Amino acid sequence: MKIRVRYFASLREALGAGETLDLPEGATVAGARDALIGRDAAHAAALARGRALRCALDQVLCDESAALADGAELAFFPPVTGG
């Protein structure tokens, strides 16, 4: 399945506005984060497991156990962002 990933605040500065990601059926937000971490050093640093990040699935806050569906939009952002 293919999902759209969007980044906000400092993540957007490090990784750009977003990208698409191909994942196996049944993947979760945690699986998507792990796949992105494995892309390159910039992704590994920005999305590192020790870093506190919030995520939203189709514009609804979620935790990393949330299941993804084909065509979903997954967003990552720091826990506090400016206006």
C-alpha positions in Angstrom: 0.0 0.0 0.0 1.1 3.6 -0.5 0.7 6.4 2.0 1.5 10.1 2.1 3.8 11.3 4.8 3.9 14.9 5.9 6.3 16.7 8.2 5.8 19.9 10.2 7.9 22.4 12.1 11.6 21.3 12.7 10.9 18.0 10.9 9.8 19.9 7.8 13.1 21.9 7.9 15.1 18.7 8.1 13.2 16.5 5.7 11.1 18.7 3.5 7.3 18.9 3.3 6.6 15.2 2.8 7.0 12.1 0.7 5.2 8.9 -0.3 6.0 5.6 1.3 5.2 2.0 0.2 4.4 -0.4 3.0 3.0 -3.9 3.3 -0.7 -4.4 4.1 -1.3 -4.3 7.8 1.5 -1.8 8.6 1.2 0.5 11.6 2.4 4.0 12.3 5.4 2.4 14.2 6.2 0.4 11.1 6.1 3.5 8.9 8.4 5.4 11.3 10.9 2.5 11.3 10.8 2.3 7.5 11.5 6.1 7.3 14.3 5.9 9.9 16.0 3.3 7.6 15.9 5.6 4.6 19.0 7.7 5.4 20.9 9.6 8.0 18.7 12.7 7.9 15.5 10.6 8.5 17.3 8.5 11.2 18.2 11.7 13.1 14.9 13.5 12.7 12.7 10.5 13.5 14.9 8.7 16.0 13.2 6.5 18.5 14.5 8.5 21.4 12.9 11.7 20.1 9.5 12.7 21.3 7.2 13.1 18.3 3.4 13.4 17.8 1.7 11.8 14.9 -1.7 12.2 13.2 -3.4 9.7 10.9 -5.8 11.4 8.4 -5.6 14.6 10.5 -6.5 12.8 13.8 -3.9 12.5 16.5 -3.0 8.8 17.0 -0.4 6.6 18.7 2.1 4.4 16.9 -0.1 1.3 17.2 -2.6 2.8 14.7 -3.1 0.7 11.6 -2.5 2.3 8.2 -4.6 2.0 5.1 -3.8 2.5 1.4 -4.0 6.2 0.6 -3.7 7.4 4.2 -2.0 10.6 5.2 0.4 10.3 8.1 1.9 13.4 9.7 4.8 13.8 12.1 5.5 16.9 14.2 7.2 17.9 17.5 5.1 17.8 20.6 5.1 21.7 20.7 5.0 23.8 17.6 4.7 27.5 17.1 1.9 29.3 15.4 
